[in-house]
Amino acid sequence: MSLERLKQLFMVGALGVALVGCSSTPTDESAGVSTSDSVSQTSTGAGETASLAGQAEDQAAVNEKAQQIADAFAALHGKRVHFDFDRSEVKSEFHDVIKLHADYLSINPDAKLTVEGHCDERGSREYNLALGERRANAIKNALIAEGVEPARIDVISFGEDRPLVEASNTEAWAQNRRGEFVY
């Protein structure tokens, strides 16, 4: 059983304990209450029970939403966009990655994203910083096209300063030309 599932079960159990603890018990003073007062108290108790049931349903919906957000976030792990040499256009093969991130941002309205632009070691430092920024902005524009609010996305360029692979060959360069998503 997953940790998230155990958390959900614990929350439901805690809610049940809270509901039982909040139930009212008759006192000695209520023993002399007339029949009409008793009916009034019964209908009020039913309203409270319905209210508590509604709260339990609300909590279940909150738990389900939290699980949905957690699952979507887990699906994003390791998803990045790679670029061709000296290019900043998002390749069509990475549109599904953009869509996954846009979907996550749509279900999690509190999330903000920083898109990092990276380059390989070839080219001057200044050129690579500018290229990294163009790459990050290309990803940002693709996210905006998917419906993400621009104010929720920041961009930064690291140029060649943070390589993913510490080698100097064609495969390493291809891996280092990328856009990273940081929440």
C-alpha positions in Angstrom: 0.0 0.0 0.0 1.4 3.4 -1.0 2.3 6.1 1.5 -0.2 8.4 -0.1 -3.0 5.8 0.3 -2.1 5.3 3.9 -2.3 9.1 4.4 -5.8 9.1 2.9 -6.9 6.3 5.1 -5.5 8.0 8.2 -7.3 11.3 7.2 -10.7 9.5 6.8 -10.2 7.7 10.1 -9.3 11.0 11.9 -12.4 12.6 10.3 -14.5 9.7 11.6 -13.1 10.1 15.1 -13.8 13.8 15.0 -17.4 13.2 13.9 -18.0 10.7 16.7 -16.4 13.0 19.2 -18.6 15.9 18.1 -21.9 13.9 18.5 -24.1 15.2 21.2 -25.4 13.0 24.1 -28.5 13.8 26.1 -27.9 15.3 29.6 -30.1 14.9 32.7 -31.6 18.3 32.0 -33.0 17.1 28.7 -35.0 14.3 30.3 -37.8 16.7 31.2 -38.1 18.2 27.7 -41.5 18.2 26.1 -42.3 16.1 22.9 -42.3 19.2 20.7 -38.9 20.2 22.0 -37.7 16.7 21.4 -38.8 16.8 17.7 -37.1 20.2 17.3 -33.9 18.8 18.8 -34.1 15.7 16.5 -34.4 17.8 13.4 -31.5 20.0 14.4 -29.4 16.9 15.0 -30.3 15.6 11.5 -29.1 19.0 10.1 -25.8 18.7 12.0 -25.4 15.1 10.7 -26.0 16.2 7.1 -23.6 19.1 7.6 -20.9 16.7 9.0 -21.5 14.3 6.1 -21.1 17.2 3.7 -17.8 18.1 5.4 -16.6 14.5 5.1 -17.5 14.6 1.3 -15.7 17.9 1.0 -12.6 16.5 2.7 -12.7 13.4 0.4 -12.8 15.8 -2.6 -9.9 17.7 -1.2 -7.9 14.5 -0.7 -8.8 13.3 -4.2 -7.6 16.7 -5.6 -4.4 16.5 -3.6 -3.8 13.0 -4.9 -4.4 14.1 -8.5 -1.9 16.9 -8.1 0.7 14.6 -6.6 0.2 12.1 -9.4 0.6 14.8 -12.1 3.7 16.1 -10.4 5.2 12.6 -10.2 4.6 12.2 -13.9 6.7 15.3 -14.6 9.8 14.0 -13.0 12.7 14.0 -15.4 10.7 15.5 -18.2 12.7 18.2 -20.1 12.9 19.7 -23.6 16.0 19.2 -25.7 17.1 21.5 -28.6 19.1 21.1 -31.8 22.5 22.7 -32.0 22.3 26.5 -32.1 18.5 26.4 -32.2 15.8 27.7 -29.8 12.6 26.3 -31.4 10.7 23.7 -29.4 10.7 20.5 -31.5 7.4 18.8 -32.1 8.5 15.7 -30.3 8.5 17.7 -27.0 5.0 19.2 -27.3 3.7 16.4 -25.1 6.2 17.4 -22.4 4.9 21.0 -22.7 1.3 19.7 -22.5 2.1 17.7 -19.3 3.5 20.7 -17.6 0.6 22.9 -18.7 -1.9 20.3 -17.4 -0.1 20.2 -14.1 -0.2 24.0 -13.8 -3.9 24.0 -14.7 -4.9 21.6 -11.9 -2.5 23.3 -9.4 -3.3 27.0 -9.5 -0.8 27.8 -6.7 2.2 26.4 -8.6 4.7 28.7 -10.2 7.3 27.6 -12.7 10.8 28.6 -13.5 12.0 27.5 -17.0 15.8 27.2 -17.2 17.6 27.5 -20.5 20.8 25.5 -20.9 23.4 25.1 -23.7 26.4 22.9 -24.5 30.0 24.2 -24.0 30.5 25.3 -27.6 30.2 29.1 -28.3 31.2 32.0 -26.1 29.7 32.5 -22.6 27.7 35.5 -23.7 26.3 33.8 -26.8 25.3 30.7 -24.7 23.6 32.9 -22.1 21.5 34.6 -24.8 20.7 31.3 -26.5 19.7 29.7 -23.2 17.3 32.7 -22.6 15.8 32.2 -26.1 15.3 28.5 -25.4 13.6 29.2 -22.0 11.4 31.9 -23.6 10.4 29.5 -26.4 9.2 27.0 -23.7 7.4 29.8 -21.9 5.6 30.8 -25.1 4.6 27.2 -25.7 3.2 26.9 -22.2 1.3 30.2 -22.7 -0.1 28.8 -26.0 -1.4 25.9 -23.8 -3.3 28.3 -21.6 -0.8 29.0 -18.7 -0.8 32.5 -17.4 2.4 34.3 -18.2 2.7 35.7 -14.7 3.2 32.1 -13.3 6.3 31.5 -15.5 9.7 32.9 -14.9 12.7 32.2 -17.2 16.4 32.1 -16.5 19.4 31.2 -18.6 22.4 29.3 -17.3 24.1 29.0 -20.7 26.8 26.4 -20.5 27.3 26.8 -16.7 25.2 23.8 -15.5 25.8 20.9 -17.8 23.7 17.8 -17.3 26.5 15.5 -18.6 30.2 16.4 -17.8 31.7 15.2 -21.1 32.8 16.8 -24.3 31.3 14.8 -27.1 28.3 14.7 -29.4 26.0 12.7 -27.0 26.9 15.0 -24.0 26.3 18.1 -26.0 22.9 16.9 -27.1 21.9 16.2 -23.5 23.2 19.6 -22.3 21.1 21.6 -24.9 17.9 21.6 -22.9 15.2 23.4 -21.0 14.5 22.4 -17.4 11.3 22.9 -15.4 11.7 23.9 -11.7 8.6 24.3 -9.5 
